[in-house]
């Protein structure tokens, strides 16, 4: 349409109608004033405006209108200067003979802009003149042109050499980008003229595997990748990394990258990694979420049981080795580290192919790349021994604490350089002060020392600080908070010295020795006390001269017992009251002096002539500068008379034992069974009778009985231990194989100071243990939800805080509240409210780990204790818990009910005084979550700062 059109009206109309409806280009018919009189469907689609709206408007108005003006239905131009430019174009370009194409930018009704080509031709119809405007959309063409320019610039200046070849001859390069000269040192024309150019420059070690080029056709889709050595144009060998793919149309296209420096770096890294225990790695996650190990050191063999190449080929092999209970946590903490831009530090377990399980610690730092991929650089190292050491240390510390609690020994730890003094609870209780009064204030301790003993204490401490001594042991007085003065034994020792030789830590123990000091004082005054006791004691006491064999003193009780006055007793020969022969009397005196034996039974004659059987305890004492025998006499005449009745009582006792509600076995001092009841046989060996077990050896009977217990070897070891120590052991509990629980007593029986027999008693306490367990559950769990109640949760919180102070392992705390729970009770009733609380607690138990503690603090308020979990991991778990509650549906009759939860997160910190601080911070974070609209997670770190910190 480059020439004027002269036609009859009917023919022109038919022709225009045919053109308008069949051409793909947009057509507009204008009158001589530039007013649109007709438009075709292509123009209406391009501009997004119907023909009824276009007609009647000036062409400049249509081409210059803004998207917002069209959206409001108006077509008024807002750029008068552009309108004038367009009119000038029409004045120059729409004249006959000047219908040359022009490029223009137009906006459609939706605001999208298009680059178009505008071509105008005059139209004459009778006396009327006008123009036909042809508009072609060039947007896609322009985009492709820009893309081609960018690709050309990329390969012209980039580090990659592009090439192509034929599938029929994959070893022959047919096309290559111009930058091959700069990167590989060869001119393109030299390469294209030599079919064997690529083959001849392969390294000899790679010729056999790669020379025919068939490997380039191995993959049906995507890129095939290969790394090999290639001869550079300068004559040196370089490493090339080739990426190639087979495209539709039988074209093999790819590119080369010189990775020589990368290979050298990897070699150096491999040498470094071989000297680092553990597994060095670089792991990437592409923008589509697919992960791959880019580099893995040889340490992966020891930790995961696979080769580095296997890990790079399939990263899932590494994940499959992670202990199933830890896998979800590892992934969640990794996601949290990436989300909050924190380092990933995670301890988890690995199951090796041989069945062993080891502990490892992973540390990595995520880096977000420009293409939205993520690159992780990190190290995974084995910490199994450290874990075992920590566990052994924890158990050792608990045993030490238990022993110190049992012995009531206080412990103090002075960090001299920091001016920090720590105490254990036993020492705090001993002094009667609270922990915070004594903590971090070394001067406070000295203020408690009695002023007369303070110089001694200071002298010994200065001796440690000056390293004049490595330890001290002193006794001094301390004033308790109540004002009471007690004696303590303080043992201190310097345990740490810095590089300059200065003592920086002193540890000591304190034991209350007030009772000992009192006894010592009594011992110092023993002569006076002895005389006072001798005269005033109710027992019969006499002092004997061992050389003369006569009485030198007697107390008033002796006067009353023997019927002689003191004057008569003093100087009396022992033979007058002791009915033994004279030589035997002197023999017993000699034995008592040597302390080989100090207990005797004699027959004494009273002044009345009556004979009495007495027990005599005689020991040598120093009095008045000479050695005397101090004898205490007990009249046992009545006891001897009672011994006759004892035999009758013994028979009665045997009957009682036989009917005792429990199993009993009595063995003599040599280990032979002397008595066993029927209950013992029925419980452990029903095929035998008590008579058959008599005179049996204890070890054989015990071995057969032990076979009925769940842990027979431990039982036998404990029985042997008790036989060696001869200690009384009451109430030991042992489980039978059938699930019953027995309580056992071990009672050594001594007669006249000698072991005569050992009694073993077994009682079935299965019912009692079941009742105790039921009571324990009632005391520690919430009756409605079955989780820990408030008291139990707070005890576990305090215990975990104590462990945190010793080991500094991370611990987090969650506070949870069911949003708008009052509405549930008001709308559905309390029965439904109880079901909501029960389901909520059960859901929390499902989401958290086994080591975590979920507790109900009251009403709809819950808390979760997360040992070994940092803030990043706690936030990830809180989000997962919130999503689980959000997606959970509670069935109430025929209806469904959903609730939401708000969660506050915090953690323990060294600055905190007790565990309640972390709980209060979590509660404060919960309050902020509610203020933010509920169904939210908010967090404060252990120092009261928002987490994560705002950037």
Secondary structure, DSSP 8 states (H G I E B T S, - for coil): --S-----HHHHHHHHHHHHHH-SSEEEEEETTSBEEEE-HHHHHHHT--HHHHTTSBHHHHHH--HHHHHTT----S-HHHHHHHHHHHHHHSSTT----EEEEEE-TTS-EEEEEEEEEEEEETTEEEEEEEEEE-HHHHHHHHHHHHHHHHHHHSSEEEEEEETTEEEEEEEE-TTHHHHHS--HHHHHH-TTHHHHTB-HHHHHHHTT-GGGGS-SSS-EEEEEEEE-TTS-EEEEEEEEEEETTTEEEEEEEE-HHHHHHHHHHHHHHHTSSSEEEEEEE-TTS-EEEEEE-TTHHHHHSS-HHHHHH-THHHHHHB-HHHHHHHHHHHHHHHHTT--EEEEEEEE-TTS-EEEEEEEEEEEE-TTS-EEEEEEEEE-HHHHHHHHHHHHHHHHHHHHHHHHTEEEEEEETTTTEEEE-HHHHHHHT--HHHHTT-HHHHHHHB-TTTHHHHHHHHHHHHTTS-SEEEEEEEEE-TTS-EEEEEEEEEEEEE-TTS-EEEEEEEEEE-HHHHHHHHHHHTHHHHHHHHHHH-SSEEEEEETTTTEEEEE-HHHHHHHS--HHHHTT-BGGGTB-S-HHHHHHHHHHHHTTS--EEEEEEE-TTS-EEEEEEEEEEEEETTEEEEEEEEEE-HHHHHHHHHHHHHHHHHHHHHHT-SSEEEEEETTSBEEEE-HHHHHHH-TTS-HHHHTT-BHHHHHHHHHTTBTTHHHHHHHHHHHHHH---EEEEEEEBTTS-EEEEEEEEEEETTEEEEEEEEEEE-HHHHHHHHHHHHHHHB-TTT-SB-HHHHHHHHHHHHHHHHHH---EEEEEEEETTHHHHHHHH-HHHHHHHHHHHHHHHHHHS-TT-EEEEEETTEEEEEEET--HHHHHHHHHHHHHHHHH--EEETTEEE---EEEEEEE--TT-SSHHHHHHHHHHHHHHHHHTTSS-EEEB-TTS-BSS---
